[in-house]
Each structure stands twice: as structure tokens, then as C-alpha cells.
């Protein structure tokens, strides 16, 4: 129990390090000529990283036999939602000045905004139902089906990034290949003969 708590503390602290560094660079004006773009892209990248790490928990646990990784999944998922919220906030606050009509027009007019908004909205119910109490209220089967939305959220996030980057698409394609491998592994582990069923897909599970 002590080792698990220590590991969670280490992950928690390290997950906040990028935010501290971002705030430090913004304060000292070390973010280039466009601070808004820097902050928006950084928080978006962090969202994708934590979504990828969350989806990677089960494959890594099965491949390397480290079952304790499952205890970090909820925290990783919530950090994906946290950085996704910051990503959305930087856009709504500094770019649209909380003009929700303008945000709606942007969603309709710009497909990459629509993809990003879709990814965030898919994460909202996962964050809301992250507690054991919500699992009991929804029932195991309905709750499990709901939390499969994490895969759609990750896919929408990668599409959002790919559509945003107009020229050099190497980084979003790298995220895409990583996600494809992780999802492919889960499908193989679930349906291949003589394999055990895949573990629960909940990314926000309370351990």
C-alpha cells in the first residue's frame, strides 16, 4: 500500500511539472512572439500525451506483467481531462474572450475545432463518473460501455492535432500510430483465441 501511494505521489508531482514549467516560461516571457499559441499547443499536447498513457496502461500491464500499473490509470485519465480543460480554457478565454456565440461559429466553420471539441466532450462523462459511487449508480455494464468513449476521445484528439498542423504532420501521425498500436493490441488481446478478456476500460477508475 505504501509503495502504491508513493508511486501515485511521484506520478502526480511529475504530471504537474509541465504546467509549472509552462507558467514559469509565460511569466518570464520565454514563449516566443505568440504566448497564446504556445500555451494552447502545449496544453493540447499534454492532453494527448496523458490520453495515450491512459490507453497504454492495459497493454503495458499485459506485455510486461506489471499489474500495479492499473492503479495509475484513473490519475492519468484525470490529468488528460485536466490538461484538456486548460487547453479549451486558453481558447475560450484568450482567443474568443468567452464569446460563446463566436465559439459556436468556430465549431461549425472550422473542422479541427469541431474535432477538438468532440474529444473534450467525450471526456466529460468519463471524468464525472470517475468514482466508485458512480459505478454503482450506473451499474457495471452501462458504466463499462460508457468508459469505452476514451478510445473515441483519443482518436478525435489525434484528428484535431492532425488537422491543426497543416504542413509537418509527423508528430500527429506519430500519436496516431501509437494509438493504432495500443487499440490494435487491445482488440487482439480481447478476441484472439486462448487469450483472457481485456481488462476494464475505465480511465478514471478510483483505485
C-alpha positions as CSV (number, residue, x, y, z in Angstrom):
1,X,0.0,0.0,0.0
2,X,2.8,2.4,0.9
3,X,4.6,1.6,-2.4
4,X,1.4,2.3,-4.4
5,X,0.8,5.6,-2.6
6,X,4.4,6.7,-3.2
7,X,4.2,5.8,-6.9
8,X,1.0,7.8,-7.2
9,X,2.6,10.7,-5.5
10,X,5.6,10.6,-7.9
11,X,3.2,10.4,-10.9
12,X,1.1,13.2,-9.5
13,X,4.1,15.5,-9.0
14,X,5.6,14.8,-12.4
15,X,2.3,15.3,-14.1
16,X,2.2,18.8,-12.7
17,X,5.8,19.6,-13.7
18,X,4.9,20.6,-17.3
19,X,2.3,23.0,-16.0
20,X,4.7,24.6,-13.7
21,X,7.3,25.0,-16.5
22,X,4.7,26.5,-18.8
23,X,3.6,29.1,-16.2
24,X,7.3,29.8,-15.5
25,X,8.0,30.4,-19.1
26,X,4.9,32.5,-19.6
27,X,5.8,34.7,-16.6
28,X,9.4,35.2,-17.8
29,X,8.2,35.7,-21.4
30,X,10.2,32.8,-22.9
31,X,7.4,31.5,-25.1
32,X,8.2,33.3,-28.4
33,X,6.2,36.0,-30.1
34,X,2.8,34.3,-29.7
35,X,2.3,33.3,-26.0
36,X,-1.4,32.2,-26.7
37,X,-0.4,29.8,-29.4
38,X,2.4,28.4,-27.3
39,X,0.1,27.8,-24.3
40,X,-2.7,26.4,-26.4
41,X,-0.4,24.0,-28.2
42,X,1.4,22.9,-25.1
43,X,-1.8,22.1,-23.2
44,X,-3.1,20.3,-26.2
45,X,0.0,18.2,-26.5
46,X,-0.1,17.3,-22.8
47,X,-3.8,16.2,-23.2
48,X,-2.8,13.8,-26.0
49,X,0.2,12.5,-24.0
50,X,-1.9,11.7,-21.0
51,X,-4.7,10.2,-23.1
52,X,-2.1,8.0,-24.8
53,X,-0.6,7.0,-21.4
54,X,-4.1,6.1,-20.1
55,X,-4.9,3.9,-23.1
56,X,-1.4,2.3,-22.8
57,X,-1.9,1.1,-19.2
58,X,-3.6,-2.2,-20.0
59,X,-1.3,-3.1,-23.0
60,X,1.8,-2.3,-20.9
61,X,0.5,-4.2,-17.9
62,X,-0.2,-7.3,-20.1
63,X,3.1,-7.1,-22.0
64,X,5.4,-6.5,-19.1
65,X,3.3,-8.2,-16.4
66,X,3.3,-5.1,-14.1
67,X,-0.2,-5.3,-12.7
68,X,0.4,-2.3,-10.4
69,X,0.2,0.0,-13.4
70,X,-3.6,-0.3,-13.3
71,X,-3.7,1.7,-10.1
72,X,-2.3,4.7,-12.0
73,X,-5.0,4.7,-14.8
74,X,-7.5,6.8,-13.0
75,X,-5.0,9.5,-12.2
76,X,-3.6,9.6,-15.8
77,X,-7.1,9.9,-17.2
78,X,-8.0,12.7,-14.9
79,X,-4.8,14.6,-15.9
80,X,-5.8,14.1,-19.5
81,X,-9.1,15.8,-18.7
82,X,-7.3,18.5,-16.6
83,X,-5.0,19.5,-19.4
84,X,-7.8,19.2,-21.9
85,X,-9.8,21.7,-19.8
86,X,-6.9,24.1,-19.7
87,X,-6.5,23.7,-23.5
88,X,-10.1,24.6,-24.0
89,X,-9.9,27.4,-21.5
90,X,-7.0,29.1,-23.2
91,X,-9.0,29.1,-26.5
92,X,-12.3,30.2,-25.0
93,X,-10.8,32.8,-22.7
94,X,-7.9,34.4,-24.6
95,X,-8.9,33.7,-28.2
96,X,-12.7,34.1,-28.0
97,X,-12.9,36.2,-24.8
98,X,-15.7,34.0,-23.5
99,X,-17.9,34.8,-26.5
100,X,-19.8,31.6,-26.7
101,X,-21.6,32.6,-29.9
102,X,-18.2,33.1,-31.5
103,X,-17.1,29.7,-30.2
104,X,-20.2,28.0,-31.7
105,X,-19.5,29.7,-35.1
106,X,-15.9,28.5,-34.9
107,X,-17.0,24.9,-34.2
108,X,-19.3,25.0,-37.3
109,X,-16.8,26.8,-39.6
110,X,-13.5,25.1,-38.6
111,X,-13.5,21.3,-38.7
112,X,-10.4,21.0,-36.5
113,X,-12.2,22.9,-33.7
114,X,-15.1,20.5,-34.1
115,X,-12.8,17.5,-33.7
116,X,-11.1,19.0,-30.6
117,X,-14.5,20.0,-29.0
118,X,-15.7,16.4,-29.7
119,X,-12.7,15.0,-27.9
120,X,-13.2,17.2,-24.9
121,X,-17.0,16.5,-24.6
122,X,-16.3,12.8,-24.8
123,X,-14.0,13.1,-21.8
124,X,-16.6,15.0,-19.7
125,X,-18.8,12.0,-18.8
126,X,-15.7,9.9,-18.0
127,X,-14.5,12.5,-15.5
128,X,-17.9,12.8,-14.0
129,X,-18.3,9.1,-13.5
130,X,-14.8,8.5,-12.1
131,X,-15.9,7.5,-8.6
132,X,-16.9,4.1,-7.2
133,X,-20.2,5.6,-6.2
134,X,-21.0,6.4,-9.9
135,X,-20.0,2.9,-10.9
136,X,-22.7,1.5,-8.5
137,X,-25.2,4.1,-9.6
138,X,-24.8,3.3,-13.3
139,X,-24.3,-0.4,-13.0
140,X,-21.2,-2.3,-14.1
141,X,-22.3,-3.0,-17.7
142,X,-23.5,0.5,-18.5
143,X,-20.6,2.1,-16.8
144,X,-18.2,-0.1,-18.8
145,X,-19.8,0.7,-22.1
146,X,-19.7,4.4,-21.2
147,X,-16.0,4.4,-20.5
148,X,-15.2,3.0,-23.9
149,X,-15.6,6.6,-25.0
150,X,-12.0,7.1,-24.1
151,X,-10.9,5.5,-27.4
152,X,-13.1,7.8,-29.4
153,X,-11.8,10.8,-27.4
154,X,-8.2,9.8,-28.1
155,X,-9.0,9.3,-31.8
156,X,-10.8,12.7,-32.0
157,X,-7.8,14.3,-30.2
158,X,-5.3,12.9,-32.8
159,X,-7.6,14.0,-35.7
160,X,-7.8,17.5,-34.1
161,X,-4.0,17.7,-33.9
162,X,-3.5,16.4,-37.4
163,X,-6.0,18.9,-38.9
164,X,-4.4,21.7,-37.0
165,X,-0.9,21.1,-38.1
166,X,-1.2,21.9,-41.9
167,X,2.3,21.1,-43.1
168,X,4.6,19.0,-40.9
169,X,2.3,16.2,-39.8
170,X,5.0,13.9,-38.4
171,X,4.1,14.5,-34.7
172,X,0.3,13.9,-35.1
173,X,1.0,10.9,-37.2
174,X,3.3,9.5,-34.5
175,X,0.5,9.9,-32.0
176,X,-1.8,8.2,-34.5
177,X,0.5,5.2,-34.9
178,X,0.9,4.9,-31.2
179,X,-2.8,4.9,-30.7
180,X,-3.4,2.5,-33.5
181,X,-0.9,0.0,-31.9
182,X,-2.5,0.3,-28.5
183,X,-6.0,-0.1,-29.8
184,X,-4.9,-3.0,-32.1
185,X,-3.3,-4.7,-29.1
186,X,-6.4,-4.4,-27.0
187,X,-8.5,-5.9,-29.8
188,X,-6.1,-8.7,-30.3
189,X,-6.0,-9.5,-26.5
190,X,-9.8,-9.4,-26.4
191,X,-10.6,-11.5,-29.4
192,X,-7.6,-13.7,-30.1
193,X,-8.0,-17.4,-29.2
194,X,-6.8,-18.6,-25.8
195,X,-6.5,-15.0,-24.6
196,X,-8.0,-13.6,-21.5
197,X,-10.7,-10.9,-21.9
198,X,-9.3,-7.4,-21.9
199,X,-9.3,-5.5,-18.6
200,X,-11.8,-2.8,-17.8
201,X,-11.6,0.3,-20.0
202,X,-12.2,2.8,-17.3
203,X,-9.6,5.5,-17.4
204,X,-10.8,7.4,-14.3
205,X,-11.3,4.5,-12.0
206,X,-10.9,5.2,-8.3
207,X,-8.2,2.9,-7.0
